[in-house]
């Protein structure tokens, strides 16, 4: 607009409107640069609000599932280490029985059995980071294995009485309607192993027992241990099977955790695309709006200075 004559009320009103528009645009871009957001309220997002909230809800849900799945991954990883140790222990018991029969010497068998019992007891009564018994199922406040010595185990009417764990294995939700069973019960993994130990302890306490004093096995001792070899093999196999299942569960949970992390990143990307400003563009727009406001103010100021007095001859 060329200002070379007196201004009118209409022109003044128009320029004031331009100043107001430029001022509003400048405030908007200043807020965007300061906050990093397209808008600080829903009104500024228009029809994108529903998509934004859906993406944000999905991201929060993925984060929640990912957090619980990560805890389950850590539990499965801990169980993997312990079940591997139990597998080795079960094989040690099998080897101890086999060696006693092969060497016709039972003098070290009971000391080995006691050491194995102590290791098994320690593993089965492991607590997690929250102080709950890892292999207790829903009864995670009670020690899953309730005997503390071979003599106590031998005195039980049945090996099942040695276990106080529950029957419900813990699971974790890894998605809507998707759960993975991560818990392992003490009785499921160690019944066969404890049965073998109970058999040995009960026989040793009987009239034909006393392995510690038998540098040469009697026929009864040899027959008993020979019959226990298949039992010890079955116990080791049972532990190995539980360990293998736990390893599968660990891999399943690890894949789920990785997938949830990817989904969370994807949804947060949607949210960012909607509500976050492109900072270089916002700064460029801020500079343009500053220039526009300055120009509008200058034109308005110049227009207000032009009156008929500018054209009257000097007195």
Buried (B, 14 or more C-beta within 10 A) or exposed (E): EEBEEEBEEEBEEBBEEBBEBBBEBBEBBBBBBEEEBBBEEEEBBEEBBEBBBEBBEBBEBBBEBBEBBBBBBBBBBBBBEBBBBBBEBBBBBBEBBBBBBEEEBBBBBBEBBBBBBEBBBEBBBBEBEEEEBBBBBEBBEEBBBBBEEBEBBBBBEEBEEBBBBBEEBBEBBBBEEEEBBBBBBBBBBBBBBBBBBBBBBBBBBEEEBBBEEBEEBBEEBBEBBBEBBEBBBBBBBBBBEBBEBBBEBBEBBBEBBEBBBEBBEEBBEBBEBBBBBEEEEBBEBBEBBBEBBEEBBEBBEEBEEBEEEEEEEEE
